[in-house]
Amino acid sequence: MKFVKLIAVGVALLSAGFTFAQKPIRIKVGSEVVAFESEPIEVRGVTMVPIRTMLDSMGGTMRWDMDKQTVSAWRKSRRFNVVLNSRSAVVNDKPTTMEEASLIYKNRIYVPLKFLADAAGYSISMEKNWYVLTSKIK
């Protein structure tokens, strides 16, 4: 019976567009390895990360508005808002569209890594199978 439930959960996640990378998704902010409680995932080829963990590692902060289903986040001079289950976001008062909708997975809010890095003032590079985020803001 447990096996049947496990298969049902797997089918549900795959049909939602989730894929699990063969290799773990590894991320550094500067030279610091980001330690995730809930691992990054891929959704339709887009790397998605838990926003709170990433903001903590970037020195940013966030607030969750349950009524509006919105995350408001800040890092240095950057501020941005993300609406749950939407591709819509606002970065420094300018509307933008994320490459994939934010979502909740394992009780964490996930957003596209590329969007979060850019919104928080970081550039992304790949180094030996690591995403490396480097601050563009001094």
C-alpha positions in Angstrom: 0.0 0.0 0.0 2.9 2.4 0.8 4.4 1.7 -2.6 1.1 2.6 -4.3 1.0 5.9 -2.4 4.6 6.6 -3.3 3.9 6.1 -7.0 0.8 8.3 -6.8 2.8 11.1 -5.2 5.5 10.7 -7.9 3.0 10.8 -10.7 1.3 13.9 -9.2 4.6 15.8 -9.0 5.7 14.9 -12.5 2.3 15.9 -13.9 2.7 19.2 -12.2 6.0 19.7 -14.1 8.4 18.9 -11.3 11.5 17.1 -12.2 14.2 16.0 -9.8 17.7 16.6 -11.1 20.0 13.6 -11.4 22.7 15.6 -9.7 21.9 17.8 -6.7 21.5 21.5 -7.4 24.3 23.2 -5.6 24.5 27.0 -4.9 27.1 29.3 -3.4 26.6 33.0 -2.5 30.1 34.3 -3.0 32.3 31.6 -1.5 29.6 30.4 1.0 27.7 27.2 0.3 24.0 27.6 0.8 22.7 24.9 3.2 19.1 24.0 2.3 16.5 22.4 4.6 14.4 21.9 1.5 16.4 21.3 -1.6 16.1 23.3 -4.9 14.0 21.7 -7.6 13.4 22.1 -11.3 10.0 23.0 -12.7 9.8 22.7 -16.5 13.6 23.2 -16.8 13.6 26.2 -14.4 15.7 26.0 -11.2 13.5 26.9 -8.3 14.8 27.7 -4.8 13.2 28.3 -1.4 13.1 32.1 -1.1 13.7 32.4 2.7 16.8 30.2 2.7 18.3 32.1 -0.3 17.5 35.5 1.2 19.1 34.6 4.5 22.3 33.6 2.7 22.2 36.8 0.7 21.7 39.0 3.8 18.2 39.9 2.8 14.9 39.6 4.6 11.3 38.9 3.7 7.7 39.2 5.0 4.8 36.8 4.0 1.4 38.4 3.7 -1.1 35.5 4.1 -4.1 37.5 3.1 -2.6 38.8 -0.2 -0.5 35.6 -0.8 2.5 37.8 -1.4 6.1 37.8 -0.4 7.8 41.2 0.1 11.6 41.0 0.2 14.5 43.4 0.7 18.2 43.3 0.2 20.2 46.5 0.5 18.7 49.0 -2.0 16.6 46.3 -3.7 13.0 45.5 -2.9 10.7 43.1 -4.6 7.3 41.4 -4.3 6.2 38.0 -5.5 2.6 36.8 -5.7 2.2 33.1 -4.9 1.2 30.8 -7.9 1.9 33.7 -10.3 4.6 34.7 -12.7 4.0 38.3 -11.8 6.5 40.2 -9.6 7.5 43.8 -8.9 11.2 44.8 -8.6 11.9 48.3 -7.3 8.4 49.4 -8.3 8.7 48.0 -11.8 6.4 45.1 -12.9 8.2 42.1 -14.3 7.4 38.5 -15.2 9.3 35.5 -13.8 10.1 32.6 -16.1 8.0 30.2 -13.9 5.3 30.8 -11.3 6.2 30.9 -7.6 4.8 27.9 -5.7 4.7 26.1 -2.3 6.5 22.8 -2.1 7.3 21.0 1.2 5.9 24.0 3.1 8.4 26.4 1.5 7.8 29.2 -1.0 9.9 28.6 -4.2 10.8 31.1 -6.8 13.0 30.9 -9.9 16.7 31.2 -8.9 17.4 33.5 -11.9 14.7 35.9 -10.9 15.7 36.0 -7.2 19.4 36.6 -8.0 18.6 39.5 -10.3 16.0 41.0 -8.0 18.4 40.9 -5.1 21.3 42.4 -7.1 23.3 39.3 -8.0 24.8 37.8 -11.1 24.9 34.0 -11.6 27.7 32.0 -13.1 28.4 28.3 -13.3 31.6 26.9 -11.8 32.2 23.1 -11.8 28.5 22.2 -11.4 27.8 25.0 -8.9 25.6 28.0 -9.3 27.7 30.9 -8.0 26.0 34.2 -7.1 28.1 37.3 -7.0 26.7 40.6 -5.6 26.6 43.5 -8.1 25.7 45.9 -5.2 28.5 47.2 -3.0 
